[in-house]
Amino acid sequence: MQAINSNTQARSVNLPWRLIVGLGVILLLIIISYIRSPQITTAVLSSTLRQSTPIILGALAGIFCERSGVVNIGIEGMMLMSAYMGFMFNVWTGNLLLAIVGTLLVGALIGAFHALMSITLKVDQVIGGTVINILATGLTGYFYQQGLTTSGKLQTITIPVLSDLPIVGPVLFTNPPITYAAIFLVVIVHLVLFKTRWGLRTRAVGEHPAAADTVGIRVNFVRYVNVIIGGMFAALAGAFLTLEAVGTFERGMTNGRGFVSLAVMIFGKWTPFGSWGGALLFGFANGVQTQIQFLQSQLPSWLAWLGQIPNQFIGMLPYLLTIIVLAGFVGRSRGPAASGKVYSKE
Amino acid sequence: MRKSFLGALLAALLLPILVACGGSSTPAAEPTSAPVAAEPTAAPAAEPTEAPAAEPTEAPAAEPTEEVAAEPTEAPAAGGAPTDDSNCADEAVLCVGLVTDVGRVDDKSFNQSAWEGVKAAEAELGAYVDYIETAAAQDYANNIMLFAEKNYDIIVTVGFALAEATAEAGEEYPNIKFIGVDQFHDGSQENVVGLIFNEDRAGYLAGALAASMSQSGTIAAVLGTDLVPAVVAFKEGYENGAKAINPDITVISTYHPGGFASGFTDPEWGATTAKQAIDQGADVVFGAGGNTGNGALIEVAGNEGKYCIGVDSDQWETVPEAHSCLISSAMKLITPGVTELIKAAKDGNFPSGVYYGDVGLAPFHDFDSVIPAEVKAKLDEINAGLADGSIDTGYVPAN
């Protein structure tokens, strides 16, 4: 009991320090490894950012929905469906910009569908999300045909001058557009959520809808809009897969990324920056996991034991790391109080 | 409090499994109407038995009728080939069924190559052919049973993972011939044969080609799961083949960590991994692992001056997005192998145990002029050496 009390009192002083020390250690490690091997460090960090992109976009989708009180377990399905539609728009129009706009509209539509189910029709929100997931796997699997080709995918944009910097340049300033967008969106969502009237209303509706209602906020309207925005974020994650990263669609190609997003959102305590940290951690663990395998044949003798670990265990690294950090550093994580509860006026 | 979170995490982790199981149940309702519209002449009596589609595994079975409908010219050419599987029990009617590994029959890889072999048999022997796409690993036995219970004469099962289910079905149905693509069978059952390949040899050729074409001295391999011995054989062969050309070469290779569930169906992982390899100097990437490998090939295609090598079939035909980097593919000649075995089964000289199919490099296509003549000569020499046993790939099977 005492520990908890002192913790809450000292929180305003404690937290930034922890964060600064944490970031400092990470930075130091990056510099050390950069000195040892610039190429590998850059490769792993690029991979980190790339792998974190769909995850953070999915997590932002989740944040919008859950902060306004709607549980969205259907992010995976939204991603998959919009990945498919994005690919098809690209096939039909041959214009990547149109394809992205179309994908966002599809995302908004699926979001509206989820909102309709969970707000107006008062379907259990977990069931509603599951319906979207199953529907997405089924529909995309059935309608997808092999052999469709597109005119291309989003290309890397190199930002002049900045991209010439060591480490930072190739990792942060040599990326395709959706990856840049994801970084900006983290900041924008943070500002919207915590610095604007709309953000305040969203959080009020998610924490205590009855109270929000009494001060004149239209609870269900706020929820509808947020779930639709959430759908568009999930759609951007899907667009990342088919229009930017791979360039083609494959059945089930999201491979659980939507669910990882949900975990990352909880990891980040329903905040954009926290979730981004989680997504980067996940991406980093994946990059390291690949790198350990790459180097297996040329490890120095003191690290040779790494090569003996079965790949399946190395494959667990991202999940293991997430659990360790979650249990050890992030601590208890509590979602918006009204999340998952249907609101109806009395 | 933490407990409730762990519960949520557990639920989140369990959900993909639920989705994977339920996934194919949705389209089940749709295809039933399609064949009727497409081919009104198809004996309607046969259809209704499939219509209930209570199990998700049955759903894809409705699709092949479209296949038949699409090529109406082929059926009469074969001399009144059967148009449905209602009288497979009849000795005069040859029915061949194919059960895919998890994935689709048009996967641009394994399942597709085997299915093309079956279709070649359809054209040559006038057989009735059909396939079932497996949605999840626990359906293997059920899907084989669906064909067996309709008295199919030959059942082709595609993929290492179906070996056990195939052997069990062979035990239960001694009158049906089973062809297991990529499966090892010990020969104790006379009606079961495994069509296997020396993947290490195909990989060895790919490695030799990669090392010959590399400028940087670093080459990479992006692979499916190492739970499949064929993938391991490709990798070991690739590494040793590369070292045979250039002993100092650095080979960096990675297996997909996801196991059977996602090892071959994760193109974004393949693409990211290929990028990570290119970022650290690799200039030839071997993509071996279904759609995961295809993702790697497409990623390499976006990088100028880098080469990629495909796997299993000639991927020039199957992954057009990779044309700008694809110098060749390490092929397992699955299609002719399957056709050969089906013919053997019909002619009564069906082998048992294992049957070795051929391997080789696919044509160089656009890169024919880029690859120096001495490299081609060297590859021919290696190919001959592998065939007569004078070159050892250095791959030792685990079992």
Interface residues (C-beta under 8 A of the other chain):
Chain A: Q39 I40 T42 A43 V44 S46 S47 R50 Q51 P54 I73 E76 G77 T130 N133 I134 L135 T137 G138 L139 G141 Y142 Q145 Q146 G147 T149 K153 Q155 P170 L241 A245 V246 G247 T248 E250 R251 G252 M253 N255 G256 F259 L262 A263 I266 N286 G287 Q289 T290 Q291 Q293 F294 L295 S297 Q298 N311 Q312 I314 G315 M316 L326 A327 R332 S333 R334
Chain B: M1 R2 F5 A8 L9 A12 L13 L15 P16 L18 V19 A20 G22 G23 S24 S25 T26 P27 E30 P31 G103 R104 D106 D107 K108 A220 D226 E239 T250 V251 I252 S253 T254 Y255 P257 G258 G259 S262 T265 D266 P267 E268 W269 A271 T272 T273 K275 Q276 A277 D279 Q280 G281 N291 N294 G295 I298 E299 G302 P320 E321
